[in-house]
Amino acid sequence: TDRAGNVSEFITSFQTREVFQFIKIKAYPNPARDNIKIEFKLTRSAEVTLKIFTINGQLVYETTKNDIAQSDFLWKCKNNSGNKVASGVYIYLLEAQIYETKIHQHGKIAIIR
């Protein structure tokens, strides 16, 4: 309020957007022989899918966990049919989804038999 009685107000507002992202991904041991663990941590709980592809892009393995923010996948170096995969380099893709929002992270794993 000033001397003449005028009143001034200062109002501010802001919106924040909750960040949805991977904050940790670790695949070990790498290279692996029989099992590989892929750990992840998200900023929010989501449905998380792990997909493993050959270097040529063929889907080898897929699994999903629901409503999770931090966990791991244990891949036993087998395809979806339960057969051991061959030695080589594989691409893993982690996909997390909340409603219509999807985020992805990928990396390489080597299998030595």
JONORHU-V44147 format. One record per backbone hydrogen bond with DSSP energy under -0.5 kcal/mol. CO is the residue of the C=O (numbers start at 1). NH is the residue of the N-H. Records with the same first field share a line. If there is no record, write none. Layout:
CO->NH + NH
//
This chain:
2->5
6->2
9->11
16->18
19->21
21->43
24->41
26->28 + 39
28->37
32->112
36->75
37->28 + 39
38->73
39->26
40->71
41->23 + 24
46->48 + 68
47->97
48->65
49->95
50->63
51->93
52->60 + 61
53->91
54->57
58->54
60->80
61->52
63->50
65->48
68->46
69->42
71->40
73->38 + 75
74->76
75->36
77->85
79->82
83->79
88->111
89->55
90->109
91->53
92->107
93->51 + 95
94->105
95->49
96->103
97->47
98->101
100->102
101->98
103->96
105->94
107->92
109->90
110->31 + 32
111->88
//
